[in-house]
Amino acid sequence: MPRRFELLLTAAATAVALAFFLSVPYWPKQPSANAIRLPTLDATTVAVPVTLRGPSVLANAKPAPELNLSLPEDIATVAARRGINGETGLIPTAASITTFRLKATGDLFSVAPVLEAEAVRAPATLPDPVYSVHGEYAIASVDRGVNQLRWTENGITFQVASRTLDASRLTELANKLR
């Protein structure tokens, strides 16, 4: 940015701030017992029930989907959690990759929503699915030594993955996720 433009912006911002603070003594001074201006009731006022007119926009809205699934504490503990975008820290992200450690065996596995993935749908000719999670068709795969299981639930595609657990064990654990 050119130096001249920076000086102009600095002068303009200073002028606006100065004008604001110099105008404060001239603001109207109306005392108010209720500074937030909430409706108040006294002994002479009768509360009238409010009647809503028309349908509420939110009345038929579905609740927001749960993106971060968890396991009961007696099965596994959270070993790590990081945002889908790689952020770790105090700012929570809508969706996170959660790594669990099984209490019984110490095996690690990760759970995450796959936000931009296509929905997992069962083929029309499939009589009985091999894997299913919460009653939804699931597909198993292996990529670079990592066993993966993916399914779509309530419009969100989830994936569980582990280097040590096979697809049937991943299916069992995925069915316990809530």
N, C-alpha and C positions, 0 to 999 in steps of 0.2 A: 504494500500500500504506500503511495507517495507520502512523503513527510508533510507536505502542505495539507493534504486531505486529513491526515491524523490530527494536525493542529486545529483544523476547522471542526472536526467531530468533538474534540476535547473542549473547545470553546463553547460549542452548542450545548453539550451535556452539562457543562458548568453553569451556563445561563439558565437552563431549565431547572436545575436543582436550586439555584439561587432564587429564582422567581417563586418556586414552591415554598421555600422556607420563609421568604419575606412576605408572602401573602397570608400566612397562618394567622397573624393577629387580626386580620380583616375578615376572617370567616365569621359567619353568623354564630352568635353565642346563645343558643336556645337551651335552657336547662331541661333535662329530661330525666324523669325518675326511671324510665325504662329505655336505656340508651340503645338497646338492640331493636327497639320498636316492635316487641312481640305483643300480640293482643293480650290484654289483661282483663280480668274479671273482678268486679267489685260486688258489693251486696245488692246493688240495683240492677246489675246486668244479668241477663239470663242467657245461658249457653245454648246456642241453636245448633242442632246436629247438622253437619255438612252432608249434602247429598251429592254423590258423584254423578256427573252427567256423561253418558256415553261409555263405551267399553274402555277398559284400561289397556294400554298398549302392552303392559307387562303381565297382564292376567294370564295369558296363554303362552308366555315365553317359557322355554325350557331352561332349567338351571344350567349354569356354566359347567362344562365338563371338567372332571377331575383329571388333570394331566400327570400328577405325581402319585403313583401307586405306592402302597407300603405293605409290609408284612407284619403279622403279629410278632411281638417282642420275644415270645418263647421259641420262635422258629429261627429268626435271624436278627442281626443287628446291622445298623447302617455303618458301613466302613468309609464311604466317601459320598459326597454329593457335589455336583457342579452343574452350572447352567448349560443348556444346550449350546449356547454361543461360546462356551469355554470359560465364562466368568466364574470365579469363586470369590466369595467375600460376603459382605453385609447386604448387598443389594439383591433381593430375591428375584429370580426370573420366573416367568410363568411356568416353564417346563424345565425339568432338570433330569440329569442322568444320575441315578442312584445306584450305588454299588453296595450290595448286602454281603455279609459273611454269615454262612449257616452255622448255627450253634452246634449242631450235631457233628458235622464233618470238617468245618473250617473252610469249605469251598466258597469261592467268590463268584457272584454273578451280578450282572447289571440289568437294570430296567429303565427304559426310556420311551417316551412317545416319539414317533418318527413323524414330525410335523408336516413334511411335504411329500409324504409317500402316498402312493395309490392304495386304495382300500384292498384288503385281502379278501377275496371272494372265492367260495368253493366252486369248482367246476360243476356244470349242470349234470354231468354223467357220473358223478361221484356218489355211490350209494351210501357209504359210511366213512366219515373222515377219520384219518389215522390220528390226528391231533386236533383237540378242540380246547379252547379256553373260555370259561364262563358261557359255554354253549355256542361259541362262535368258532368257525373254521380257522385253523391255524396252519401255517406252513413252516417246515423246518428246513434249515440249510446249514452248511458248514463253509466258512470263509476264512482262509489262512489259519486253520486250526481252532477257530472259535465256533462253537455250536450256537446257532441262533434259532429263535422261534418268534414268529411274527403273526399277529392277528389284529383285526379291526373290531373295536367295541365302541358303541355310541358315536360312530363317525370318526374316531381317532384310532390311528394305527399304532400299536405298541410293539416293542421288541424286548425280549430277554436274551441275554447272551452269557456264555461261560466257556472257559477253556477246559474245564474239568468235568462238567455235568453234561450228560447226553440229553437228547431231545425229549425222551420220556420223562426224565427227572425235571427238566425245564418246564414241561407241560404241567407236571404236578405242582411245582412252585408257582407258576403263573396262575393256576386256579385258586391259589390261596391269597393272591394279591387283591387288595381293596383300595 
